Amino acid sequence: ASNRYAVIISGGINLNKNNYRYWNNSSAIYNVFTKKYGFPKNNIKVLISDGYDTNEDRLFEHPNFPAFTRYESSPTDLDQDGIDDVTGAATLSNVRNIFSNLKNTLTPNDELFIFLTTHGDYDGRFFITLWGENLYADDFKNMLNGINCKNIQIVNTTCTSGGFNSIIKSSNRVLAAACRGDESSYPYSTFEF
């Protein structure tokens, strides 16, 4: 499993739109990578909302109990082992740095898995939200181009993910989208993840 790498991006855009399910999704997939598939923890880069900032950065809204709505800071320990797992904030600069480093690190024997959990939309170009800024599909495709690995597997859970994925597709990429480019994706209301 030492040839497996992962990047988890959970932007949320801002405090009022960063739903707690994005952190839950990130924690769940992190635990699947490390506990089920044996990814080395140092091969996983996690960018979550405002990163290590201790200010409130996520909204907790219970669909059945609106009175329990509250704000809180996203934990940086994704697997409850007492060690921080978050690499940094979900900013465009951090995303660029991670993929630039992967271009210099990965080999043709390596596999890269990317998990995107945030908002997505279309303003003439498909994009996903980071923390306070957008990552456009064509820019993301340029970040991925030149990564010399066996394959890149991308799961995109965002609204308009099918349109975003249609821009970033390439011969060595396996893409999964939550919906078409003209659709919204929705959480399943009775699950935390």
C-alpha contacts under 8 A as a table, 3 or more apart, distances in Angstrom:
res1	aa1	res2	aa2	distance
1	A	4	R	5.46
1	A	37	Y	7.34
1	A	38	G	5.72
1	A	39	F	5.50
1	A	40	P	7.09
2	S	5	Y	7.95
2	S	39	F	6.56
2	S	40	P	6.19
2	S	43	N	7.87
3	N	109	N	6.79
3	N	110	D	4.62
3	N	111	E	6.26
4	R	39	F	5.88
4	R	40	P	7.68
4	R	43	N	7.03
4	R	110	D	5.88
4	R	111	E	4.95
4	R	112	L	6.11
4	R	113	F	7.77
5	Y	39	F	6.91
5	Y	40	P	7.94
5	Y	43	N	4.88
5	Y	44	I	5.75
5	Y	110	D	7.44
5	Y	111	E	6.08
5	Y	112	L	4.78
5	Y	113	F	6.23
6	A	43	N	6.41
6	A	44	I	4.65
6	A	45	K	6.27
6	A	112	L	5.48
6	A	113	F	4.58
6	A	114	I	5.63
6	A	115	F	7.78
7	V	44	I	5.77
7	V	45	K	4.78
7	V	46	V	5.86
7	V	47	L	7.84
7	V	112	L	7.77
7	V	113	F	6.41
7	V	114	I	4.82
7	V	115	F	6.34
8	I	26	S	6.60
8	I	30	Y	7.91
8	I	44	I	7.64
8	I	45	K	6.28
8	I	46	V	4.73
8	I	47	L	6.15
8	I	48	I	7.97
8	I	114	I	5.90
8	I	115	F	4.80
8	I	116	L	6.18
8	I	117	T	7.95
9	I	26	S	7.78
9	I	46	V	6.15
9	I	47	L	4.95
9	I	48	I	6.13
9	I	90	A	6.44
9	I	114	I	7.84
9	I	115	F	6.25
9	I	116	L	5.05
9	I	117	T	6.30
9	I	118	T	7.74
9	I	130	L	7.89
10	S	22	Y	6.02
10	S	23	W	6.94
10	S	26	S	6.97
10	S	47	L	6.16
10	S	48	I	4.73
10	S	49	S	6.06
10	S	90	A	6.54
10	S	116	L	6.25
10	S	117	T	4.98
10	S	118	T	5.34
10	S	130	L	7.00
11	G	18	N	7.43
11	G	47	L	7.50
11	G	48	I	5.83
11	G	49	S	4.65
11	G	90	A	5.24
11	G	91	T	7.74
11	G	117	T	7.27
11	G	118	T	5.37
11	G	119	H	7.65
11	G	129	T	5.63
11	G	130	L	3.73
11	G	131	W	4.85
12	G	15	L	7.65
12	G	17	K	5.96
12	G	18	N	3.99
12	G	19	N	6.93
12	G	22	Y	7.29
12	G	49	S	6.00
12	G	58	R	7.94
12	G	118	T	5.02
12	G	119	H	6.30
12	G	129	T	6.28
12	G	130	L	6.10
12	G	131	W	6.06
13	I	17	K	6.41
13	I	18	N	6.32
13	I	49	S	7.25
13	I	118	T	7.82
13	I	119	H	7.55
13	I	129	T	5.39
13	I	130	L	5.30
13	I	131	W	4.37
13	I	132	G	4.84
13	I	133	E	6.63
14	N	17	K	5.50
14	N	18	N	5.74
14	N	49	S	7.74
14	N	57	D	6.91
14	N	58	R	7.71
14	N	131	W	6.14
14	N	132	G	6.03
15	L	18	N	5.42
15	L	56	E	7.06
15	L	57	D	4.67
15	L	58	R	5.10
15	L	59	L	6.33
15	L	71	Y	7.79
16	N	19	N	7.71
16	N	58	R	6.99
16	N	59	L	6.01
17	K	58	R	7.47
17	K	59	L	6.86
18	N	22	Y	7.19
18	N	49	S	7.70
18	N	57	D	6.97
18	N	58	R	4.83
18	N	59	L	5.72
18	N	118	T	7.67
19	N	22	Y	5.99
19	N	23	W	7.85
19	N	58	R	5.74
19	N	59	L	4.87
19	N	60	F	6.08
19	N	61	E	7.42
20	Y	23	W	5.47
20	Y	24	N	6.40
20	Y	58	R	5.85
20	Y	59	L	5.75
20	Y	60	F	5.31
20	Y	61	E	7.79
21	R	24	N	4.75
21	R	25	N	5.89
21	R	192	E	6.45
21	R	193	F	5.77
22	Y	25	N	5.08
22	Y	26	S	6.20
22	Y	117	T	5.67
22	Y	118	T	6.26
22	Y	193	F	7.99
23	W	26	S	4.99
23	W	27	S	6.07
23	W	48	I	7.38
23	W	74	S	7.02
24	N	27	S	5.07
24	N	28	A	6.02
24	N	192	E	6.88
24	N	193	F	5.34
25	N	28	A	5.14
25	N	29	I	6.22
25	N	117	T	7.03
25	N	193	F	5.28
26	S	29	I	5.38
26	S	30	Y	6.00
26	S	78	L	7.61
26	S	115	F	7.96
26	S	117	T	7.35
27	S	30	Y	5.08
27	S	31	N	6.18
27	S	78	L	4.76
27	S	79	D	6.63
28	A	31	N	5.26
28	A	32	V	6.29
28	A	193	F	7.23
29	I	32	V	4.91
29	I	33	F	6.12
29	I	115	F	7.96
30	Y	33	F	5.16
30	Y	34	T	6.24
30	Y	78	L	6.95
30	Y	79	D	7.53
31	N	34	T	5.18
31	N	35	K	5.51
31	N	36	K	7.32
31	N	78	L	7.52
31	N	79	D	6.19
32	V	35	K	5.47
32	V	36	K	4.98
32	V	37	Y	6.50
33	F	36	K	5.94
33	F	37	Y	5.10
33	F	38	G	6.19
33	F	39	F	5.39
34	T	37	Y	5.87
34	T	38	G	4.74
34	T	39	F	4.80
34	T	40	P	6.51
34	T	41	K	6.58
35	K	38	G	5.68
35	K	39	F	7.78
39	F	43	N	6.83
39	F	44	I	7.52
40	P	43	N	5.35
40	P	44	I	7.14
41	K	44	I	5.44
41	K	85	D	7.98
42	N	45	K	7.58
45	K	86	V	7.15
45	K	87	T	5.67
45	K	98	I	7.59
46	V	85	D	7.04
46	V	86	V	4.92
46	V	87	T	5.03
46	V	88	G	6.83
47	L	51	G	6.58
47	L	86	V	6.20
47	L	87	T	5.78
47	L	88	G	5.11
47	L	89	A	5.13
47	L	90	A	4.55
47	L	91	T	7.83
47	L	94	N	7.79
47	L	95	V	7.83
48	I	51	G	5.29
48	I	74	S	7.97
48	I	86	V	6.89
48	I	88	G	6.65
48	I	89	A	5.31
48	I	90	A	5.10
49	S	57	D	6.92
49	S	74	S	7.95
49	S	89	A	5.36
49	S	90	A	5.05
49	S	91	T	7.88
49	S	130	L	6.93
49	S	131	W	5.09
50	D	53	D	5.75
50	D	57	D	6.72
50	D	88	G	7.36
50	D	89	A	4.44
50	D	90	A	6.44
50	D	131	W	6.38
51	G	74	S	8.00
51	G	76	T	7.41
51	G	86	V	6.70
51	G	87	T	7.28
51	G	88	G	4.41
51	G	89	A	3.68
51	G	90	A	6.87
52	Y	76	T	6.85
52	Y	86	V	7.68
52	Y	88	G	6.46
52	Y	89	A	7.06
53	D	73	S	7.92
54	T	73	S	5.86
54	T	74	S	7.93
55	N	72	E	7.61
55	N	73	S	5.71
56	E	71	Y	5.97
56	E	72	E	4.51
56	E	73	S	4.08
56	E	74	S	7.36
57	D	71	Y	7.10
57	D	72	E	6.16
57	D	73	S	5.08
57	D	74	S	6.38
58	R	71	Y	5.70
58	R	72	E	5.61
58	R	73	S	6.13
58	R	74	S	6.40
59	L	69	T	7.36
59	L	70	R	6.12
59	L	71	Y	4.77
59	L	72	E	6.73
60	F	68	F	7.89
60	F	69	T	5.50
60	F	70	R	5.31
60	F	71	Y	5.98
60	F	72	E	7.56
61	E	65	F	7.78
61	E	66	P	6.46
61	E	68	F	6.73
61	E	69	T	4.55
61	E	70	R	6.82
62	H	65	F	5.19
62	H	66	P	5.88
62	H	68	F	6.47
62	H	69	T	6.49
63	P	66	P	6.47
63	P	189	S	6.69
65	F	68	F	5.76
65	F	69	T	7.76
66	P	69	T	5.62
75	P	78	L	7.13
76	T	84	D	5.08
76	T	85	D	5.81
76	T	86	V	5.21
77	D	80	Q	5.67
77	D	81	D	7.06
77	D	82	G	6.37
77	D	83	I	5.74
77	D	84	D	4.42
77	D	85	D	5.18
77	D	86	V	6.97
78	L	84	D	7.35
78	L	85	D	5.93
78	L	86	V	7.61
79	D	85	D	7.86
80	Q	83	I	7.52
88	G	94	N	7.28
89	A	94	N	7.05
89	A	131	W	7.21
90	A	94	N	6.60
90	A	95	V	6.94
90	A	130	L	5.32
90	A	131	W	5.37
91	T	94	N	5.26
91	T	95	V	6.24
91	T	130	L	5.77
91	T	131	W	5.65
91	T	132	G	7.61
91	T	133	E	7.13
92	L	95	V	5.08
92	L	96	R	6.13
92	L	130	L	7.08
92	L	133	E	7.22
92	L	134	N	7.54
92	L	135	L	6.71
93	S	96	R	5.20
93	S	97	N	6.20
94	N	97	N	5.03
94	N	98	I	6.16
95	V	98	I	5.28
95	V	99	F	6.37
96	R	99	F	5.39
96	R	100	S	5.97
96	R	143	M	6.77
97	N	100	S	5.06
97	N	101	N	6.10
98	I	101	N	5.19
98	I	102	L	6.22
99	F	102	L	4.89
99	F	103	K	6.26
99	F	143	M	6.05
99	F	144	L	6.83
99	F	147	I	8.00
100	S	103	K	5.23
100	S	104	N	6.85
100	S	143	M	7.14
101	N	104	N	5.24
101	N	105	T	6.19
102	L	105	T	4.81
102	L	106	L	5.64
102	L	147	I	6.71
103	K	106	L	6.10
103	K	146	G	6.37
103	K	147	I	4.55
103	K	148	N	6.70
104	N	147	I	7.91
106	L	109	N	7.91
106	L	110	D	5.92
106	L	147	I	6.94
106	L	148	N	6.23
106	L	149	C	5.82
107	T	110	D	5.41
107	T	148	N	5.70
107	T	149	C	5.08
107	T	150	K	7.61
108	P	148	N	5.64
108	P	149	C	4.07
108	P	150	K	4.89
109	N	149	C	6.14
109	N	150	K	5.56
110	D	149	C	5.15
110	D	150	K	5.59
110	D	151	N	7.54
111	E	149	C	5.99
111	E	150	K	5.57
111	E	151	N	5.37
111	E	152	I	6.20
111	E	153	Q	7.97
112	L	149	C	7.35
112	L	151	N	6.39
112	L	152	I	4.75
112	L	153	Q	6.24
113	F	152	I	5.76
113	F	153	Q	4.69
113	F	154	I	5.86
114	I	152	I	7.41
114	I	153	Q	6.13
114	I	154	I	4.64
114	I	155	V	6.30
115	F	154	I	5.93
115	F	155	V	4.99
115	F	156	N	6.17
115	F	157	T	7.96
116	L	154	I	7.71
116	L	155	V	6.24
116	L	156	N	4.80
116	L	157	T	6.06
116	L	158	T	7.16
117	T	156	N	6.58
117	T	157	T	5.31
117	T	158	T	6.02
118	T	128	I	6.79
118	T	129	T	6.22
118	T	130	L	7.45
118	T	157	T	7.25
118	T	158	T	5.70
119	H	128	I	5.66
119	H	129	T	5.42
119	H	158	T	5.20
119	H	159	C	6.09
120	G	126	F	7.46
120	G	127	F	5.62
120	G	128	I	4.13
120	G	129	T	6.10
120	G	158	T	4.98
120	G	159	C	4.64
120	G	160	T	5.76
120	G	161	S	6.68
121	D	126	F	5.90
121	D	127	F	5.62
121	D	128	I	6.47
121	D	159	C	6.16
121	D	160	T	5.62
122	Y	125	R	5.31
122	Y	126	F	4.43
122	Y	127	F	6.18
122	Y	160	T	7.21
123	D	126	F	6.71
125	R	136	Y	6.76
125	R	137	A	7.40
126	F	136	Y	5.85
126	F	137	A	5.66
126	F	160	T	7.40
126	F	163	G	6.42
126	F	164	F	5.22
127	F	134	N	6.21
127	F	135	L	5.37
127	F	136	Y	4.09
127	F	137	A	5.47
127	F	164	F	6.48
128	I	134	N	5.79
128	I	135	L	5.36
128	I	136	Y	6.51
128	I	137	A	7.72
128	I	158	T	7.18
129	T	132	G	7.47
129	T	133	E	6.07
129	T	134	N	4.50
129	T	135	L	6.11
130	L	133	E	5.31
130	L	134	N	5.48
130	L	135	L	6.61
131	W	134	N	7.88
135	L	139	D	6.94
135	L	140	F	6.77
136	Y	139	D	5.34
136	Y	140	F	6.22
137	A	140	F	4.97
137	A	141	K	6.07
137	A	164	F	5.42
137	A	165	N	7.53
137	A	167	I	6.01
137	A	168	I	6.25
138	D	141	K	5.05
138	D	142	N	6.41
138	D	167	I	6.30
138	D	168	I	6.76
139	D	142	N	5.14
139	D	143	M	6.43
140	F	143	M	4.98
140	F	144	L	6.34
140	F	168	I	7.08
141	K	144	L	5.11
141	K	145	N	6.10
141	K	167	I	7.18
141	K	168	I	4.75
141	K	169	K	7.84
142	N	145	N	5.10
143	M	146	G	7.72
144	L	147	I	5.80
149	C	152	I	7.35
150	K	172	N	7.05
151	N	172	N	4.90
151	N	173	R	5.71
151	N	174	V	7.48
152	I	172	N	6.28
152	I	173	R	4.71
152	I	174	V	6.27
153	Q	173	R	5.68
153	Q	174	V	4.66
153	Q	175	L	5.97
154	I	173	R	7.36
154	I	174	V	6.21
154	I	175	L	4.91
154	I	176	A	6.20
155	V	175	L	6.12
155	V	176	A	4.79
155	V	177	A	6.22
156	N	161	S	5.87
156	N	165	N	7.72
156	N	175	L	7.74
156	N	176	A	6.11
156	N	177	A	5.02
156	N	178	A	6.39
157	T	161	S	6.62
157	T	177	A	6.11
157	T	178	A	4.89
157	T	179	C	7.96
157	T	185	S	7.10
158	T	161	S	5.22
158	T	177	A	7.70
158	T	178	A	6.47
158	T	179	C	7.86
158	T	184	S	7.58
158	T	185	S	6.10
159	C	178	A	7.21
159	C	179	C	6.68
159	C	181	G	7.63
159	C	183	E	6.30
159	C	184	S	4.25
159	C	185	S	4.71
159	C	186	Y	7.94
160	T	163	G	5.55
160	T	164	F	6.53
160	T	179	C	6.25
160	T	180	R	5.73
160	T	181	G	4.02
160	T	182	D	5.62
160	T	183	E	5.44
160	T	184	S	5.95
160	T	185	S	7.49
161	S	164	F	4.93
161	S	165	N	5.93
161	S	177	A	5.21
161	S	178	A	6.14
161	S	179	C	5.86
161	S	180	R	6.28
161	S	181	G	5.81
162	G	165	N	5.11
162	G	166	S	6.12
162	G	177	A	5.25
162	G	178	A	7.13
162	G	179	C	5.56
162	G	180	R	4.17
162	G	181	G	4.42
162	G	182	D	7.95
163	G	166	S	5.07
163	G	167	I	6.75
163	G	180	R	6.23
163	G	181	G	3.69
163	G	182	D	7.30
164	F	167	I	5.52
164	F	168	I	6.73
164	F	181	G	6.87
165	N	168	I	5.15
165	N	169	K	6.00
165	N	175	L	6.67
165	N	176	A	7.82
165	N	177	A	6.99
166	S	169	K	5.62
169	K	173	R	6.26
169	K	174	V	7.91
169	K	175	L	7.26
170	S	173	R	5.41
177	A	180	R	7.28
178	A	185	S	5.92
179	C	182	D	7.96
179	C	183	E	5.83
179	C	184	S	6.55
179	C	185	S	5.88
180	R	183	E	5.27
180	R	184	S	7.85
188	Y	191	F	5.93
189	S	192	E	7.80
